[in-house]
Amino acid sequence: MPKVSICIPTYKQVDYLRKTLNSVLLQDFHDYELIVSDDSSDDSVENLLKEFDFKGKLKYFRNSVALGSPANWNHSINMATGEYIKILHHDDYFTSENSLRKFVKFSTASSCAPLRSAG
């Protein structure tokens, strides 16, 4: 089981998503899985994902019928197997290479629920 499931609910907008995915690849913490739940009606997200190598960490789910934002977020969370869940929307990104490491450190040290946000 990975330490963190990075859940990215998507809907088109691949220019934003490219920046998001690049920020994931730059992380210095590598014990994660990447869940992409795609609500797009076209192949744009799937085609973009083919440009990246997440070394087997990527789990891609294309919704046959668009779920809408909240249900797509929930779908990505339901597909997660990590100890912690990090929701990273397709137009968000990690601001530094140690953002995920800080997220895990905070999550491990805190007694709050393991659903957190980190920059």
All heavy atoms as an XYZ file, in Angstrom:
956
protein
N       0.830     -1.172      0.000
C       0.000      0.000      0.000
C       0.881      1.244      0.000
O       1.793      1.354      0.814
C      -0.898     -0.002      1.245
C      -1.600      1.318      1.453
S      -2.400      1.654      3.059
C      -2.927      0.114      3.642
N       0.612      2.184     -0.901
C       1.406      3.420     -0.895
C       1.057      4.282      0.317
O      -0.039      4.175      0.882
C       0.985      4.113     -2.193
C      -0.352      3.554     -2.511
C      -0.374      2.158     -1.969
N       1.971      5.117      0.707
C       1.741      6.027      1.833
C       0.665      7.056      1.471
O      -0.191      7.377      2.289
C       3.052      6.730      2.212
C       2.985      7.503      3.492
C       2.920      6.575      4.668
C       3.217      7.282      5.963
N       3.098      6.360      7.101
N       0.715      7.566      0.233
C      -0.189      8.634     -0.186
C      -0.837      8.294     -1.524
O      -0.164      7.814     -2.440
C       0.556      9.978     -0.344
C      -0.398     11.093     -0.757
C       1.289     10.354      0.916
N      -2.122      8.563     -1.609
C      -2.821      8.550     -2.890
C      -3.025     10.002     -3.297
O      -3.706     10.751     -2.593
C      -4.186      7.868     -2.769
O      -4.051      6.507     -2.466
N      -2.385     10.395     -4.387
C      -2.603     11.733     -4.941
C      -3.772     11.587     -5.908
O      -3.659     10.909     -6.935
C      -1.361     12.256     -5.669
C      -0.153     12.283     -4.743
C      -1.633     13.645     -6.253
C       1.158     12.588     -5.440
N      -4.888     12.200     -5.577
C      -6.110     12.060     -6.368
C      -6.333     13.320     -7.189
O      -6.452     14.424     -6.634
C      -7.308     11.822     -5.457
S      -7.189     10.298     -4.501
N      -6.368     13.147     -8.504
C      -6.571     14.277     -9.400
C      -7.852     14.068    -10.190
O      -7.884     13.309    -11.157
C      -5.378     14.453    -10.371
C      -4.070     14.579     -9.605
C      -5.612     15.670    -11.269
C      -2.843     14.703    -10.490
N      -8.942     14.733     -9.776
C     -10.148     14.714    -10.594
C      -9.957     15.701    -11.755
O      -9.544     16.839    -11.535
C     -11.240     15.176     -9.626
C     -10.528     15.957     -8.575
C      -9.121     15.439     -8.520
N     -10.213     15.246    -12.967
C      -9.918     16.092    -14.126
C     -11.147     16.326    -14.996
O     -12.094     15.539    -14.997
C      -8.833     15.463    -15.026
O      -9.337     14.239    -15.557
C      -7.563     15.215    -14.258
N     -11.069     17.408    -15.743
C     -12.026     17.704    -16.799
C     -11.322     18.601    -17.810
O     -11.138     19.799    -17.560
C     -13.286     18.387    -16.276
C     -14.265     18.705    -17.370
C     -15.028     17.699    -17.935
C     -14.391     19.997    -17.862
C     -15.913     17.967    -18.964
C     -15.279     20.276    -18.895
C     -16.033     19.261    -19.432
O     -16.907     19.531    -20.461
N     -10.872     18.014    -18.887
C     -10.175     18.724    -19.968
C      -9.051     19.591    -19.421
O      -8.269     19.122    -18.605
C     -11.168     19.513    -20.816
C     -12.201     18.629    -21.499
C     -13.112     19.440    -22.377
C     -14.152     18.523    -23.030
N     -15.020     19.255    -23.901
N      -8.910     20.807    -19.876
C      -7.913     21.782    -19.423
C      -6.517     21.182    -19.249
O      -5.885     21.296    -18.196
C      -8.379     22.453    -18.139
C      -9.657     23.248    -18.325
C     -10.088     23.965    -17.078
O      -9.892     23.493    -15.966
N     -10.683     25.128    -17.257
N      -6.018     20.555    -20.303
C      -4.744     19.834    -20.209
C      -3.537     20.746    -19.989
O      -2.518     20.283    -19.479
C      -4.519     18.924    -21.443
C      -5.529     17.790    -21.453
C      -4.574     19.710    -22.734
N      -3.641     22.020    -20.340
C      -2.511     22.910    -20.075
C      -2.279     23.062    -18.574
O      -1.142     23.054    -18.109
C      -2.721     24.275    -20.730
C      -2.628     24.197    -22.240
O      -1.935     23.291    -22.754
O      -3.253     25.029    -22.924
N      -3.348     23.190    -17.822
C      -3.234     23.236    -16.362
C      -2.773     21.886    -15.826
O      -1.912     21.807    -14.953
C      -4.570     23.593    -15.712
C      -5.038     24.999    -15.967
C      -6.231     25.234    -16.627
C      -4.301     26.096    -15.525
C      -6.682     26.521    -16.853
C      -4.735     27.390    -15.754
C      -5.931     27.602    -16.415
O      -6.364     28.865    -16.635
N      -3.367     20.833    -16.333
C      -3.037     19.485    -15.863
C      -1.571     19.149    -16.103
O      -0.940     18.502    -15.266
C      -3.941     18.446    -16.531
C      -3.731     16.992    -16.121
C      -3.890     16.807    -14.617
C      -4.689     16.082    -16.885
N      -1.003     19.600    -17.189
C       0.417     19.355    -17.479
C       1.285     19.925    -16.345
O       2.204     19.263    -15.863
C       0.802     19.973    -18.823
C       2.272     19.787    -19.165
C       2.621     20.346    -20.530
N       2.214     19.380    -21.550
C       1.181     19.545    -22.401
N       0.469     20.646    -22.356
N       0.881     18.620    -23.284
N       0.970     21.136    -15.910
C       1.725     21.753    -14.817
C       1.538     20.947    -13.524
O       2.490     20.737    -12.770
C       1.277     23.199    -14.612
C       2.084     23.957    -13.602
C       1.733     25.428    -13.595
C       2.631     26.183    -12.633
N       2.429     27.625    -12.697
N       0.330     20.471    -13.280
C       0.044     19.644    -12.109
C       0.893     18.379    -12.125
O       1.542     18.034    -11.135
C      -1.452     19.270    -12.076
O      -2.231     20.467    -12.074
C      -1.791     18.425    -10.868
N       0.876     17.681    -13.255
C       1.614     16.420    -13.382
C       3.115     16.634    -13.255
O       3.807     15.832    -12.619
C       1.265     15.742    -14.705
C      -0.197     15.319    -14.857
C      -0.475     14.835    -16.271
C      -0.576     14.270    -13.827
N       3.626     17.700    -13.856
C       5.055     18.000    -13.714
C       5.419     18.249    -12.253
O       6.482     17.826    -11.796
C       5.438     19.198    -14.578
C       5.664     18.816    -16.015
O       6.244     17.775    -16.319
N       5.185     19.643    -16.928
N       4.529     18.912    -11.515
C       4.823     19.175    -10.103
C       4.843     17.881     -9.293
O       5.594     17.768     -8.324
C       3.825     20.175     -9.516
O       2.589     19.588     -9.183
N       4.053     16.892     -9.686
C       4.078     15.581     -9.018
C       5.411     14.891     -9.299
O       6.046     14.348     -8.394
C       2.887     14.709     -9.464
C       3.040     13.285     -8.945
C       1.567     15.309     -8.994
N       5.841     14.913    -10.535
C       7.099     14.254    -10.895
C       8.306     14.859    -10.189
O       9.300     14.169     -9.968
C       7.311     14.307    -12.412
C       6.494     13.323    -13.226
C       6.720     13.556    -14.711
C       6.833     11.883    -12.852
N       8.236     16.117     -9.834
C       9.360     16.796     -9.183
C       9.450     16.518     -7.684
O      10.421     16.920     -7.039
C       9.268     18.302     -9.416
C       9.484     18.765    -10.846
C       9.209     20.266    -10.967
C      10.891     18.436    -11.314
N       8.480     15.814     -7.126
C       8.467     15.584     -5.679
C       9.631     14.696     -5.241
O      10.002     13.756     -5.933
C       7.138     14.962     -5.252
C       5.955     15.890     -5.409
C       6.182     17.207     -4.691
O       6.312     17.269     -3.474
N       6.246     18.286     -5.469
N      10.179     15.007     -4.062
C      11.268     14.190     -3.523
C      10.744     13.057     -2.627
O      11.515     12.270     -2.103
C      12.293     15.043     -2.770
C      11.730     15.741     -1.538
O      10.567     15.484     -1.146
O      12.456     16.561     -0.942
N       9.438     12.967     -2.458
C       8.790     11.870     -1.742
C       8.136     10.987     -2.799
O       7.332     11.466     -3.598
C       7.741     12.417     -0.765
C       7.110     11.347      0.075
C       7.693     10.943      1.260
C       5.935     10.728     -0.325
C       7.111      9.946      2.032
C       5.343      9.744      0.437
C       5.936      9.353      1.618
N       8.466      9.697     -2.830
C       8.051      8.837     -3.943
C       7.108      7.701     -3.570
O       6.724      6.923     -4.434
C       9.291      8.250     -4.631
C      10.219      9.300     -5.117
N       9.979     10.048     -6.239
C      11.396      9.753     -4.603
C      10.966     10.913     -6.413
N      11.836     10.756     -5.432
N       6.713      7.616     -2.310
C       5.827      6.531     -1.889
C       4.369      6.963     -2.088
O       3.650      7.262     -1.130
C       6.101      6.155     -0.433
C       5.344      4.901     -0.001
O       4.696      4.260     -0.850
O       5.401      4.584      1.204
N       3.966      7.028     -3.342
C       2.616      7.465     -3.682
C       2.089      6.696     -4.885
O       2.844      6.076     -5.629
C       2.584      8.971     -3.981
C       3.330      9.369     -5.230
C       2.712      9.308     -6.491
C       4.644      9.810     -5.166
C       3.395      9.670     -7.641
C       5.327     10.172     -6.315
C       4.699     10.108     -7.553
O       5.381     10.467     -8.686
N       0.766      6.762     -5.022
C       0.113      6.357     -6.256
C      -0.592      7.603     -6.776
O      -0.928      8.509     -5.996
C      -0.891      5.231     -6.024
C      -2.083      5.633     -5.165
C      -3.086      4.509     -4.967
O      -2.973      3.454     -5.614
O      -4.008      4.700     -4.139
N      -0.775      7.662     -8.067
C      -1.430      8.804     -8.696
C      -2.737      8.320     -9.303
O      -2.731      7.468    -10.194
C      -0.518      9.406     -9.764
C      -1.040     10.634    -10.478
C      -1.242     11.785     -9.512
C      -0.070     11.036    -11.581
N      -3.844      8.849     -8.803
C      -5.170      8.482     -9.280
C      -5.703      9.636    -10.117
O      -5.832     10.756     -9.612
C      -6.144      8.234     -8.103
C      -5.582      7.264     -7.085
C      -7.518      7.822     -8.625
C      -5.438      5.867     -7.543
N      -6.014      9.369    -11.380
C      -6.623     10.384    -12.244
C      -8.007      9.885    -12.619
O      -8.152      8.839    -13.245
C      -5.775     10.655    -13.505
C      -6.491     11.635    -14.430
C      -4.402     11.192    -13.115
N      -9.010     10.641    -12.215
C     -10.403     10.343    -12.556
C     -10.846     11.402    -13.572
O     -10.935     12.583    -13.251
C     -11.275     10.378    -11.303
O     -12.614     10.103    -11.623
N     -11.113     10.965    -14.792
C     -11.308     11.860    -15.933
C     -12.784     11.973    -16.309
O     -13.409     11.009    -16.716
C     -10.491     11.320    -17.116
C     -10.532     12.214    -18.335
O     -11.069     13.344    -18.254
O     -10.010     11.775    -19.376
N     -13.310     13.174    -16.207
C     -14.700     13.457    -16.559
C     -14.828     14.040    -17.967
O     -15.908     14.471    -18.359
C     -15.294     14.446    -15.546
C     -16.544     13.942    -14.880
O     -16.913     12.772    -15.078
O     -17.178     14.725    -14.136
N     -13.755     14.069    -18.724
C     -13.755     14.687    -20.066
C     -14.521     13.827    -21.065
O     -14.544     12.606    -20.976
C     -12.325     14.865    -20.571
O     -11.559     15.611    -19.657
N     -15.089     14.514    -22.038
C     -15.822     13.816    -23.105
C     -14.917     13.468    -24.284
O     -15.350     12.830    -25.232
C     -16.984     14.686    -23.579
O     -16.490     15.948    -24.034
N     -13.667     13.902    -24.232
C     -12.722     13.615    -25.319
C     -11.491     12.891    -24.761
O     -11.446     12.555    -23.582
C     -12.336     14.900    -26.060
C     -11.672     15.927    -25.153
O     -11.075     15.546    -24.124
O     -11.735     17.125    -25.468
N     -10.492     12.682    -25.602
C      -9.283     11.939    -25.214
C      -8.138     12.839    -24.755
O      -7.011     12.366    -24.609
C      -8.789     11.095    -26.392
C      -9.773     10.017    -26.791
O     -10.560      9.588    -25.919
O      -9.757      9.603    -27.963
N      -8.400     14.109    -24.526
C      -7.320     15.054    -24.256
C      -6.513     14.685    -23.009
O      -5.276     14.724    -23.032
C      -7.862     16.478    -24.145
O      -8.852     16.573    -23.129
N      -7.174     14.315    -21.934
C      -6.457     13.962    -20.700
C      -5.685     12.662    -20.890
O      -4.505     12.564    -20.534
C      -7.436     13.856    -19.506
C      -6.747     13.260    -18.291
C      -8.012     15.221    -19.173
N      -6.330     11.668    -21.464
C      -5.668     10.385    -21.695
C      -4.430     10.549    -22.573
O      -3.380      9.974    -22.295
C      -6.649      9.407    -22.338
C      -6.093      8.015    -22.491
C      -7.129      7.021    -23.008
O      -8.213      7.439    -23.432
O      -6.824      5.819    -22.967
N      -4.543     11.359    -23.623
C      -3.396     11.608    -24.511
C      -2.273     12.325    -23.778
O      -1.096     12.008    -23.985
C      -3.830     12.395    -25.741
C      -4.687     11.564    -26.677
O      -4.622     10.337    -26.679
N      -5.512     12.228    -27.470
N      -2.613     13.278    -22.926
C      -1.586     13.980    -22.155
C      -0.857     13.009    -21.226
O       0.364     13.048    -21.120
C      -2.207     15.110    -21.337
C      -1.242     15.830    -20.395
C      -0.161     16.567    -21.176
C      -1.992     16.770    -19.479
N      -1.587     12.131    -20.579
C      -0.963     11.187    -19.640
C       0.062     10.289    -20.323
O       1.035      9.872    -19.684
C      -2.036     10.344    -18.962
C      -2.941     11.088    -17.977
C      -4.074     10.193    -17.503
C      -2.145     11.624    -16.801
N      -0.122     10.028    -21.594
C       0.821      9.192    -22.344
C       2.190      9.851    -22.476
O       3.181      9.179    -22.753
C       0.254      8.861    -23.717
C      -0.944      7.932    -23.651
C      -1.553      7.716    -25.021
C      -2.806      6.854    -24.918
N      -3.502      6.723    -26.198
N       2.261     11.158    -22.269
C       3.528     11.890    -22.359
C       4.385     11.724    -21.101
O       5.547     12.104    -21.092
C       3.254     13.384    -22.570
C       2.543     13.717    -23.856
C       2.219     15.204    -23.960
O       2.825     16.022    -23.212
O       1.353     15.545    -24.788
N       3.825     11.173    -20.044
C       4.496     11.091    -18.746
C       4.789      9.642    -18.382
O       4.063      8.732    -18.753
C       3.615     11.712    -17.654
C       3.464     13.192    -17.764
C       2.493     13.741    -18.589
C       4.291     14.046    -17.057
C       2.344     15.108    -18.710
C       4.152     15.415    -17.165
C       3.172     15.954    -17.996
N       5.862      9.466    -17.595
C       6.206      8.153    -17.066
C       6.192      8.229    -15.542
O       7.107      8.781    -14.931
C       7.572      7.703    -17.556
C       7.968      6.340    -17.014
O       7.111      5.650    -16.414
O       9.139      5.965    -17.182
N       5.160      7.686    -14.952
C       5.042      7.667    -13.501
C       5.496      6.340    -12.911
O       5.173      6.013    -11.778
C       3.603      8.003    -13.077
C       3.268      9.458    -13.247
C       2.579      9.897    -14.363
C       3.664     10.380    -12.306
C       2.280     11.232    -14.535
C       3.376     11.726    -12.457
C       2.680     12.152    -13.582
N       6.222      5.584    -13.699
C       6.861      4.337    -13.236
C       5.869      3.391    -12.536
O       6.145      2.863    -11.465
C       8.046      4.657    -12.337
C       9.141      5.429    -13.065
C      10.287      5.749    -12.157
C      11.431      6.450    -12.800
N      11.239      7.368    -13.847
N       4.719      3.220    -13.173
C       3.717      2.287    -12.659
C       2.844      2.827    -11.547
O       2.004      2.100    -11.022
N       3.022      4.074    -11.173
C       2.251      4.658    -10.066
C       0.905      5.227    -10.516
O       0.068      5.556     -9.675
C       3.052      5.772     -9.389
C       4.344      5.287     -8.750
C       5.154      6.469     -8.230
C       6.492      6.028     -7.723
N       6.484      5.781     -6.296
N       0.697      5.365    -11.809
C      -0.519      5.993    -12.340
C      -1.660      4.992    -12.469
O      -1.485      3.899    -13.017
C      -0.232      6.607    -13.714
C      -1.433      7.164    -14.466
C      -2.041      8.361    -13.743
C      -1.038      7.537    -15.887
N      -2.824      5.390    -11.970
C      -4.070      4.658    -12.183
C      -5.046      5.638    -12.827
O      -5.451      6.616    -12.199
C      -4.632      4.123    -10.871
C      -3.750      3.097    -10.204
C      -4.377      2.623     -8.908
C      -3.469      1.631     -8.198
N      -4.055      1.233     -6.902
N      -5.386      5.349    -14.078
C      -6.247      6.253    -14.845
C      -7.644      5.657    -14.976
O      -7.791      4.489    -15.345
C      -5.638      6.485    -16.232
C      -6.530      7.264    -17.169
C      -6.768      8.614    -16.964
C      -7.138      6.634    -18.254
C      -7.592      9.331    -17.820
C      -7.953      7.346    -19.120
C      -8.175      8.686    -18.892
O      -8.989      9.389    -19.739
N      -8.647      6.474    -14.670
C     -10.041      6.057    -14.778
C     -10.805      7.088    -15.605
O     -10.893      8.242    -15.199
C     -10.691      5.937    -13.389
C      -9.996      4.964    -12.493
C      -9.023      5.387    -11.595
C     -10.307      3.617    -12.545
C      -8.378      4.494    -10.766
C      -9.660      2.702    -11.724
C      -8.700      3.144    -10.837
N     -11.310      6.656    -16.731
C     -12.132      7.530    -17.574
C     -13.588      7.212    -17.296
O     -14.023      6.063    -17.447
C     -11.811      7.291    -19.048
C     -12.711      8.066    -19.987
C     -11.909      9.113    -20.728
N     -12.697      9.803    -21.711
C     -12.514      9.707    -23.009
N     -11.566      8.926    -23.490
N     -13.250     10.398    -23.825
N     -14.329      8.200    -16.884
C     -15.739      8.009    -16.569
C     -16.535      7.922    -17.863
O     -16.429      8.799    -18.716
C     -16.248      9.153    -15.698
C     -15.436      9.291    -14.430
O     -15.031      8.306    -13.842
N     -15.188     10.521    -14.030
N     -17.317      6.860    -18.018
C     -18.097      6.674    -19.246
C     -19.183      7.731    -19.376
O     -19.556      8.114    -20.481
C     -18.700      5.272    -19.298
O     -19.496      5.039    -18.159
N     -19.673      8.204    -18.262
C     -20.629      9.309    -18.216
C     -20.055     10.336    -17.247
O     -19.591      9.971    -16.159
C     -22.004      8.822    -17.708
C     -22.976      9.980    -17.551
C     -22.575      7.755    -18.627
N     -20.091     11.593    -17.643
C     -19.549     12.640    -16.773
C     -20.271     12.635    -15.430
O     -21.502     12.615    -15.368
C     -19.674     14.001    -17.442
N     -19.475     12.648    -14.359
C     -20.032     12.574    -13.006
C     -20.332     13.941    -12.414
O     -21.119     14.054    -11.488
C     -19.045     11.830    -12.091
C     -18.658     10.414    -12.505
C     -17.598      9.861    -11.551
C     -19.878      9.516    -12.536
N     -19.671     14.966    -12.919
C     -19.749     16.286    -12.292
C     -18.676     16.402    -11.226
O     -18.163     15.396    -10.724
N     -18.355     17.623    -10.866
C     -17.214     17.865     -9.981
C     -17.230     17.076     -8.671
O     -16.306     16.302     -8.421
C     -17.070     19.354     -9.680
O     -16.662     20.028    -10.837
N     -18.214     17.242     -7.805
C     -18.137     16.533     -6.511
C     -18.081     15.013     -6.662
O     -17.304     14.354     -5.970
C     -19.413     16.969     -5.779
C     -19.774     18.270     -6.407
C     -19.369     18.141     -7.845
N     -18.872     14.455     -7.553
C     -18.875     12.995     -7.727
C     -17.548     12.515     -8.331
O     -17.079     11.424     -8.000
C     -20.050     12.561     -8.596
N     -16.926     13.319     -9.189
C     -15.634     12.952     -9.757
C     -14.558     12.980     -8.672
O     -13.688     12.107     -8.639
C     -15.279     13.880    -10.918
C     -14.159     13.343    -11.771
O     -13.930     12.136    -11.861
N     -13.449     14.235    -12.422
N     -14.597     13.943     -7.778
C     -13.658     13.976     -6.647
C     -13.831     12.712     -5.817
O     -12.855     12.046     -5.464
C     -13.902     15.167     -5.724
C     -13.876     16.513     -6.352
C     -13.299     16.878     -7.538
C     -14.476     17.680     -5.822
N     -13.510     18.207     -7.770
C     -14.229     18.737     -6.733
C     -15.214     17.954     -4.677
C     -14.685     20.033     -6.517
C     -15.655     19.244     -4.476
C     -15.392     20.270     -5.382
N     -15.080     12.404     -5.500
C     -15.364     11.219     -4.687
C     -14.918      9.940     -5.387
O     -14.400      9.025     -4.736
C     -16.851     11.149     -4.334
C     -17.257     12.217     -3.355
O     -16.441     12.727     -2.595
N     -18.529     12.573     -3.375
N     -15.090      9.888     -6.691
C     -14.662      8.707     -7.444
C     -13.149      8.512     -7.310
O     -12.677      7.394     -7.084
C     -15.070      8.827     -8.911
C     -14.708      7.639     -9.728
N     -13.682      7.667    -10.644
C     -15.209      6.381     -9.752
C     -13.584      6.466    -11.200
N     -14.495      5.669    -10.676
N     -12.403      9.581     -7.444
C     -10.941      9.453     -7.333
C     -10.558      8.986     -5.933
O      -9.672      8.144     -5.778
C     -10.241     10.771     -7.690
O     -10.523     11.789     -6.755
N     -11.233      9.481     -4.920
C     -10.952      9.060     -3.546
C     -11.304      7.586     -3.354
O     -10.562      6.835     -2.724
C     -11.715      9.944     -2.538
C     -11.134     11.358     -2.558
C     -11.668      9.353     -1.133
C     -11.978     12.379     -1.816
N     -12.427      7.165     -3.932
C     -12.845      5.762     -3.803
C     -11.868      4.797     -4.468
O     -11.781      3.634     -4.072
C     -14.243      5.563     -4.385
C     -15.317      6.166     -3.510
O     -15.158      6.313     -2.309
N     -16.427      6.542     -4.124
N     -11.118      5.243     -5.452
C     -10.144      4.404     -6.142
C      -8.805      4.352     -5.414
O      -7.935      3.553     -5.729
C      -9.917      4.906     -7.579
C     -11.162      4.896     -8.463
S     -11.791      3.232     -8.735
C     -13.208      3.200     -7.655
N      -8.626      5.194     -4.424
C      -7.357      5.323     -3.712
C      -7.127      4.153     -2.758
O      -8.057      3.636     -2.160
C      -7.340      6.636     -2.933
N      -5.849      3.771     -2.632
C      -5.469      2.706     -1.696
C      -4.425      3.174     -0.683
O      -3.991      2.387      0.158
C      -4.907      1.475     -2.442
O      -3.717      1.853     -3.139
C      -5.922      0.912     -3.424
N      -4.019      4.423     -0.744
C      -2.977      4.927      0.142
C      -3.449      5.146      1.566
O      -4.653      5.218      1.841
N      -2.489      5.251      2.447
C      -2.782      5.529      3.853
C      -3.360      6.932      4.009
O      -4.240      7.163      4.835
C      -1.492      5.383      4.674
C      -1.672      5.583      6.145
C      -0.378      5.383      6.921
O       0.604      4.833      6.385
O      -0.355      5.780      8.103
N      -2.836      7.876      3.214
C      -3.309      9.256      3.222
C      -3.792      9.624      1.829
O      -3.316      9.066      0.832
C      -2.200     10.217      3.648
C      -1.690      9.944      5.039
C      -0.423      9.416      5.230
C      -2.468     10.212      6.144
C       0.055      9.149      6.499
C      -1.998      9.940      7.424
C      -0.741      9.418      7.587
O      -0.276      9.153      8.851
N      -4.702     10.576      1.775
C      -5.237     11.054      0.497
C      -4.907     12.521      0.340
O      -5.170     13.331      1.238
C      -6.761     10.841      0.421
C      -7.061      9.350      0.384
C      -7.351     11.562     -0.788
C      -8.524      9.004      0.469
N      -4.334     12.848     -0.797
C      -4.060     14.237     -1.162
C      -4.843     14.538     -2.428
O      -4.572     13.962     -3.484
C      -2.557     14.439     -1.399
C      -2.181     15.780     -1.993
C      -2.540     16.921     -1.096
C      -2.155     18.250     -1.721
N      -3.179     19.250     -1.500
N      -5.843     15.401     -2.319
C      -6.584     15.824     -3.510
C      -5.815     16.973     -4.139
O      -5.488     17.959     -3.485
C      -8.021     16.252     -3.166
C      -8.787     15.077     -2.590
C      -8.718     16.812     -4.403
C     -10.183     15.399     -2.122
N      -5.518     16.813     -5.394
C      -4.791     17.829     -6.152
C      -5.590     18.045     -7.434
O      -5.535     17.220     -8.341
C      -3.376     17.329     -6.457
C      -2.370     18.322     -6.987
C      -2.069     19.403     -5.950
C      -1.081     17.609     -7.377
N      -6.362     19.110     -7.471
C      -7.207     19.348     -8.642
C      -6.350     19.604     -9.878
O      -5.191     19.995     -9.769
C      -8.166     20.501     -8.376
C      -9.148     20.179     -7.304
N     -10.247     19.405     -7.515
C      -9.160     20.498     -5.983
C     -10.917     19.265     -6.391
N     -10.273     19.911     -5.440
N      -6.928     19.372    -11.041
C      -6.163     19.439    -12.292
C      -5.591     20.831    -12.559
O      -4.685     20.973    -13.367
C      -7.011     18.976    -13.479
C      -8.109     19.915    -13.848
N      -9.360     19.832    -13.297
C      -8.140     20.941    -14.711
C     -10.124     20.772    -13.803
N      -9.409     21.467    -14.662
N      -6.084     21.851    -11.881
C      -5.548     23.200    -12.070
C      -4.757     23.663    -10.840
O      -4.465     24.839    -10.690
C      -6.651     24.187    -12.427
C      -7.758     24.256    -11.381
O      -7.778     23.423    -10.453
O      -8.609     25.150    -11.495
N      -4.400     22.721     -9.965
C      -3.534     22.992     -8.814
C      -2.185     22.320     -9.045
O      -2.054     21.475     -9.927
C      -4.140     22.429     -7.524
C      -5.408     23.141     -7.102
O      -5.590     24.310     -7.478
O      -6.224     22.511     -6.405
N      -1.210     22.651     -8.234
C       0.095     22.017     -8.363
C       0.863     22.175     -7.060
O       0.561     23.037     -6.245
C       0.894     22.597     -9.532
C       1.107     24.096     -9.443
C       2.246     24.621     -8.844
C       0.162     24.987     -9.950
C       2.444     25.986     -8.749
C       0.349     26.355     -9.863
C       1.483     26.849     -9.257
O       1.666     28.197     -9.139
N       1.853     21.311     -6.867
C       2.753     21.433     -5.732
C       3.703     22.595     -6.002
O       4.234     22.732     -7.101
C       3.557     20.147     -5.535
C       2.738     18.984     -5.062
C       2.598     17.856     -5.852
C       2.118     19.000     -3.817
C       1.859     16.767     -5.412
C       1.375     17.924     -3.367
C       1.246     16.803     -4.175
N       3.942     23.415     -4.977
C       4.752     24.618     -5.174
C       6.249     24.401     -4.988
O       7.045     25.249     -5.373
C       4.287     25.741     -4.228
O       4.348     25.272     -2.873
C       2.857     26.156     -4.552
N       6.616     23.279     -4.374
C       8.043     22.973     -4.231
C       8.237     21.468     -4.277
O       7.281     20.706     -4.149
C       8.605     23.551     -2.926
O       8.080     22.857     -1.819
N       9.481     21.042     -4.420
C       9.749     19.611     -4.558
C       9.535     18.838     -3.263
O       9.451     17.628     -3.273
C      11.151     19.356     -5.109
C      12.257     19.616     -4.125
C      12.817     21.027     -4.180
O      12.431     21.807     -5.064
O      13.659     21.342     -3.319
N       9.402     19.532     -2.138
C       9.181     18.823     -0.874
C       7.755     18.997     -0.337
O       7.486     18.690      0.819
C      10.219     19.233      0.167
C      10.117     20.691      0.546
O       9.348     21.455     -0.016
N      10.918     21.101      1.510
N       6.840     19.466     -1.159
C       5.458     19.678     -0.717
C       4.801     18.380     -0.245
O       4.133     18.353      0.790
C       4.618     20.288     -1.839
O       5.033     21.590     -2.147
N       4.981     17.306     -0.983
C       4.364     16.039     -0.608
C       5.009     15.480      0.665
O       4.320     14.939      1.532
C       4.450     15.033     -1.759
C       3.620     13.759     -1.599
C       2.144     14.067     -1.380
C       3.791     12.873     -2.831
N       6.299     15.634      0.801
C       6.997     15.194      2.020
C       6.447     15.946      3.238
O       6.192     15.357      4.297
C       8.507     15.420      1.890
C       9.295     14.967      3.104
C      10.787     15.018      2.890
N      11.229     14.179      1.797
C      11.291     12.843      1.819
N      10.934     12.198      2.903
N      11.709     12.172      0.779
N       6.236     17.259      3.105
C       5.676     18.051      4.201
C       4.261     17.585      4.525
O       3.881     17.521      5.695
C       5.662     19.535      3.837
C       7.011     20.188      3.835
C       6.863     21.648      3.453
C       8.183     22.367      3.417
N       8.005     23.784      3.023
N       3.493     17.291      3.512
C       2.137     16.793      3.692
C       2.145     15.504      4.523
O       1.378     15.356      5.473
C       1.494     16.549      2.325
C       0.198     15.789      2.365
C      -0.984     16.434      2.650
C       0.174     14.436      2.098
C      -2.182     15.731      2.682
C      -1.012     13.717      2.129
C      -2.197     14.374      2.429
N       3.030     14.584      4.184
C       3.115     13.311      4.912
C       3.597     13.553      6.339
O       3.050     12.971      7.296
C       4.034     12.312      4.181
C       4.305     11.089      5.031
C       3.420     11.924      2.851
N       4.581     14.402      6.514
C       5.092     14.693      7.857
C       3.992     15.275      8.733
O       3.797     14.852      9.875
C       6.276     15.666      7.770
C       6.907     15.991      9.088
C       8.101     16.909      8.918
C       8.709     17.247     10.267
N       9.835     18.177     10.127
N       3.249     16.214      8.204
C       2.151     16.821      8.949
C       1.062     15.787      9.235
O       0.533     15.713     10.340
C       1.565     17.997      8.168
C       0.340     18.581      8.804
C       0.441     19.412      9.915
C      -0.920     18.301      8.303
C      -0.690     19.944     10.511
C      -2.056     18.828      8.893
C      -1.943     19.649     10.002
N       0.740     14.993      8.244
C      -0.310     13.985      8.400
C       0.060     12.949      9.446
O      -0.782     12.506     10.224
C      -0.582     13.288      7.063
O      -1.040     14.206      6.112
N       1.315     12.556      9.468
C       1.785     11.555     10.411
C       1.818     12.114     11.835
O       1.499     11.402     12.788
C       3.186     11.058     10.000
O       3.110     10.564      8.663
C       3.677      9.958     10.904
N       2.185     13.371     11.967
C       2.337     13.981     13.289
C       1.019     14.433     13.890
O       0.913     14.576     15.105
C       3.285     15.176     13.193
N       0.003     14.632     13.072
C      -1.257     15.187     13.548
C      -2.240     14.089     13.929
O      -2.234     13.004     13.359
C      -1.864     16.053     12.449
O      -3.131     16.532     12.849
N      -3.107     14.396     14.869
C      -4.150     13.442     15.243
C      -5.448     13.699     14.483
O      -6.444     13.029     14.723
C      -4.411     13.536     16.751
O      -4.867     14.833     17.077
N      -5.432     14.635     13.572
C      -6.619     14.939     12.771
C      -6.810     13.883     11.698
O      -5.931     13.072     11.435
C      -6.474     16.309     12.105
S      -6.361     17.656     13.283
N      -7.941     13.925     11.029
C      -8.239     12.979      9.948
C      -7.176     13.075      8.870
O      -6.644     14.141      8.610
C      -9.606     13.268      9.368
N      -6.861     11.940      8.202
C      -5.774     11.911      7.224
C      -6.131     12.449      5.839
O      -5.566     12.055      4.867
C      -5.418     10.429      7.150
C      -6.694      9.746      7.465
C      -7.384     10.617      8.459
N      -7.070     13.377      5.763
C      -7.377     14.042      4.501
C      -6.937     15.481      4.690
O      -7.503     16.228      5.470
C      -8.884     13.954      4.212
C      -9.378     14.588      2.925
C      -8.721     13.925      1.722
C     -10.887     14.469      2.832
N      -5.878     15.860      3.998
C      -5.247     17.134      4.246
C      -4.948     17.878      2.949
O      -4.981     17.316      1.877
C      -3.910     16.928      4.962
C      -3.973     15.991      6.118
C      -3.288     16.603      7.301
N      -3.042     15.627      8.335
C      -3.959     15.192      9.170
N      -5.175     15.622      9.083
N      -3.665     14.324     10.112
N      -4.589     19.118      3.109
C      -4.150     19.911      1.977
C      -2.762     20.443      2.280
O      -2.486     20.843      3.405
C      -5.120     21.073      1.756
O      -4.672     21.890      0.715
N      -1.891     20.412      1.286
C      -0.535     20.960      1.446
C      -0.143     21.613      0.142
O      -0.454     21.123     -0.926
C       0.456     19.863      1.806
N       0.547     22.761      0.216
C       0.931     23.522     -0.958
C       1.967     22.941     -1.726
O       2.668     22.311     -2.109
